[in-house]
Amino acid sequence: MPTSTIIRATFFALGAAVGGGAVAVLNASKKRETPSPPTVPTTSSGTTRVPIEVDISGDIRFSAGAATAVGPVLKYGNPGPISDQLVRQAYVAAYDRRMRHPAWAAEHLTLASLGKSPREPTSATANGNAGDRERSTFQEDESLPAQFRAKLQDYFRSGYDRGHMVPAADAKRSQEAMDETFLLSNIAPQVGVGFNRHYWAYLEAWCRQLTSSFADVYVFTIPLYLPRKETDGKWRVTYEVIGSPPNIAVPTHFAKVVLAARPSSPSTPQAPEISTGAFVLPNAAISDETPLESFVVPVDAVERAAGLTLFSDAIKGGSKHICKTTKCEVIVRRFDDAQKRPEMRRAISSPR
């Protein structure tokens, strides 16, 4: 089986693992021979299973016979929670209705998807119809219920940038793909100077650069809310909410988790060498001199903090750390200073 096929299966299994897709329909079995009182379906541990369906728009409805199975408790509807699955041309994401930003966003990068492969140019690149961010504008995602939607007005004078979870530079395959990255369902509030416009952008570019060394690169971007120990010795999670009235939560941190694969050897192209790594950055200005490796954390730590299962234990146990198979360093590109100070383009890595 080709490398991309193996890893792609892991990638798209994420939606089911974190509850981002449709809920499976569980129908209670009934005996036809002798009428008997309805029973509530349970698991082997005795936990009640509620037979409901969630359609792609996030609306909940009971499957056939469900009203009898759940009794009067959910007679008028199931409250959720619901994680809206968003399937776009360049990415897949789950939207967090409570926080009003993505719970996670995932993308599959290759040289071809970025339009950098001479052998496999994207159709848009070949036809000269690649996405142009100058033609894209931020838009509210009207596919989401209005009451849970992030609003353009929420960011007005908030002091935060509209930070892409999947960067526009990863979606040049078409103008539609580019436009989809500007939907507010792909956006979270980020500190501008020193983070979204600088260090975070360097990390995004590093992820794209991985495609020069790996055949397939899978990138997961995850907003986080991490506790901080205060002066009284207790740990608390505190965060700002922007908008008037308050609507969008401001994450305290952001994680980038990568899985990169390439053939283990020319003679065994079907056997992939897999590398994984996770980086957690504070939503704050970060000095250009800060080594990328200073943000390395175990993948398990991100999974625990986010309540997600990104990779199987087999993948995590059998993979190499990404910083062992490639350089974990970012290239500083201060576009605002580039013309005045060309020497600003330099590599920043951890001390050896």
Secondary structure, 3 states (H helix, E strand, C coil): CCHHHHHHHHHHHHHHHCCCCCCCCCCCCCCCCCCCCCCCCECCCCCECCCEEECCCCCEEECCCHHHHHCCCCCCCCCCCCEEEEECCCCEEEEECCCCEEEEEEEEECCCCCCCCCCCCCHHHHHCCCCCHHHCCCECCCCCCHHHCCCHHHHCCCCCEEEECCCHHHCCCCHHHHHHCCEHHHEEEECHHHHHCCHHHHHHHHHHHHHHCCCEEEEEEEEECCCEECCCCCEECCCCEECCCCCEECCCEEEEEEEEEEECCCCCCCCEEEEEEEEEEECCCCCCCCCHHHHEECHHHHHHHHCCCCCCHHHHHHCEEHHHHCCCCEEECCCCCCCCCHHHCEEECCCC
